[in-house]
Amino acid sequence: MSGRTRVRVLVADDQEIVRTGLAMILAAQPDVEVVGEAATGQRAVELARRLRPDVCLFDIRMPGVDGIEATRLLAGPGVADPMAVVVITTFDLDEYVYAALRAGARGFLLKDCGPALLTQAVHAAAAGDALIAPQVTTRLLRAFADAGPATPPRQPVDRLTDREEQVLGAVARGRTNTEISAELHITLSTVKTHVASLMAKLGARNRVEVAMWAYETDRLRGG
């Protein structure tokens, strides 16, 4: 973050009371600065491109350009310099969440997640990591794997090592790097190296896509 100690966040939600509440929670954190608020997806995209926040926190259901389209415009496959977007919503609907993650979102939260998880997700996104609400990670990704991907899952450019398979499984279960480090008894830097290797081998832009690939290829069946 170019030496900044504070994470700059843009909040977009069409409900003023929710938008204000999210902004207040984040602004209360000593290392977070809310640099803008938007009531529509179109306004959110305009502000994001002008302000270049570290993290964009978007509601999915907004009038006109919704949070999914806004995410695609700022973080999609065709974006040269993608921004970090976290989607937060009241609606625990699989199709919305999956579409948002496909559009490039680095995280997904429910609005009842609480201040701690909200702050953690913002910091994770700013650091290039990703966080999905634990209560939906497995159910969400497995549901879409069961439905079958729209296209056959891509094959890795090189075979995954046994350790990479272990890290892959942990990522798909929504574990953070710190949790994976403790679970597999390896250093945090080693975890980051394995995650980076997985992303390179799978052609994934972030760990969310790594997790989706794990489910699409049936890696966690029965796990």
N, C-alpha and C positions, 0 to 999 in steps of 0.2 A: 504493500500500500504506500509505496514511495516514502517510507519513513514516518508516515502518519501514525499516531498512537490511537486516534479515534476513528471508528468505522463510520463512514458517511452513508446514510440510508435515505432512500426515497420511499414513501409510503403511499399506496394507491388503493382506495376502497370507495365505493359509491355511497356508502352509509357514513354520514358525518360523525356520528357518535362512535362508530367502530374505528374509523380512521383516526380520530382524535385520541381514542383510547390506546391504540397501538403506538401512535407517535409519543404519547405521554410515557408509556412503559419503556420505550426505547430511549427517550430523552433523559429518563431518570438514571440510566446507566452511565457511569463515569467515562466509559470508553466508547460511547456511541453518540453520534450527532445526527439528528434528523434534518436533512437539508432541503426537503421539499415534500409537499403533499398534493395528491391529485384525486379527483372524484371520477375521472373517466380514464379508460385505457389510452385514448388518443393523447390526452393531456399528460399522462404518465410517460408515454414514449417521448413526447416533446421535451419534458423536463429532464428525463434521463439522458437524452442526447446532449442537452445543454449543460447540465450540472455534472455529468459523469460520476454518479455516486458509486461507492464501493459495492453496495448491495441495493437491489430494488425489491421491495416487499409488496407483492401484488395479490389482490383478491381475484378470484377467477371470474365471478359473475359481475361484470360492469357493463353499462350501456354502450352501444356502438362497438368500439374495439374492446373485446373482453380481455381478461388477464392472460389467456392462452395465446391469443394473437399478439398481444403486447410483448409477451415473452419471446415469441418467435421473431418478432421484429428486432428485438434487442439481443437475443442470445441464440437464435436459430442457426442451422447448419450453414446458411449462406452469409452470416454476419462475420465480417473480417476481424472485428475486435469485440467479441461478445462480452456482455456484462453479466454479473452474477445476479440471478433472479431467484427469489424464494416465493413460492405460492402459498398463500394462507387462505383458508376458506371454511365456511360453516358447513358446506355440503360435502359429506364424505362419499362422493360418487366416483366410482372407479374410472369411468370414461373421462371425466374431467381431469382427474389427477394424471392418468396415463398420458393424455394429450398434452398436458402441461410439461411433463417430464420429457416427452418426445420433442417438445418445442424448445427445449434447452434449459428448463428450470433446474436449479441446483438443489432444490429442497421443496418439501411439501409439509405443511402443518395445518392442523385444525385450529380454529380460533379459540378453543378451550384449552389449548396446550399449556398455558401459564407463562408467566414472565421468564422463568429460567430457561425453558426449552426454546422460547422465542429468541431470546438473546443468544443462546448457544447456536441456533440455526443461522442467525445473522453473522456471527463470528466465523462459523464453519464456511459459509458461502464466501465471505471476504477473504478467507485463507485459501480458497480454491478447493475446499472440501465440499461435502454435501451432507444434508441431514433430512431424513424423512421421518415423520412421526412414527415412533415405534409400533403403535397399535395398528397401523395400516400397512406397514412395509411388506410383511410376508403375504397377507391376504391380497393386497393389491396386485403385487407382481405375479403371484401364483395364479390368480384369477385370469390374468391376461395371457399367461403362458398356457393355461389349460384351454383357452379359447383359440390359441394358435396365433403366431405372428402373421402379419399381413404378407410378409415375404420370408423365405427360409432364413434362419439365423446365419449370419456371416461366420465364416470359419476364421480362427486366429491365424495370423501370418506365420507364427511359430507355435509349436506345441507348448502347452502350459506345463510348468514344473509342478511337482507334488505340492510344494509350499505355496505356489501361486494359486493352486486349486483350493487350498485351505483358506487363503486370504480372500479369494473370490467368494467362497461360501459365507465367510464372516461379513463381507461387504453386503452381500445379498440379504443377509438377515438384519441389516440396519446397524451393524456395529460401527462405532467410530474408530479412528486410528488408535487412540489410546486403549480402547477396549480390546481391539485386535492384538495389540502389543502384549497386554496382560494375558489374554486367552491363549496365545501361541508361544508366550515366553520369548519374544524377540523384541529388539529395540524399536522405538518409534521411528527412527530413521530407516530401519530395515522394512518396516511396514510401508512407509511412504515409497520406498524403492520398488517394492512388490506391486503396489497399487499403480505406480507410474508404468511399470512393465506391462501390467494387465491392460491398461488403457492403450498402450502402444500396440500390443499384440492384437487387441480386439478392435482397434480403430475407434475407440470410445472417447468422447470429449470430456467425460467426467465419471465419477463413481456411480452416479445414478444409472448411466447407460451400462456400466459394468454389471450392476445388479440386475438390470432388465435382461441382459444377455444370459446371465446365470439361470434365470427362470425360463427364458425362451429355449434354452438348450437342456432343460430338465435336470439341471445340476443338483437341485435340492429336493428332488422327489423323495418323499418319505422322511425328509430331514426336519 
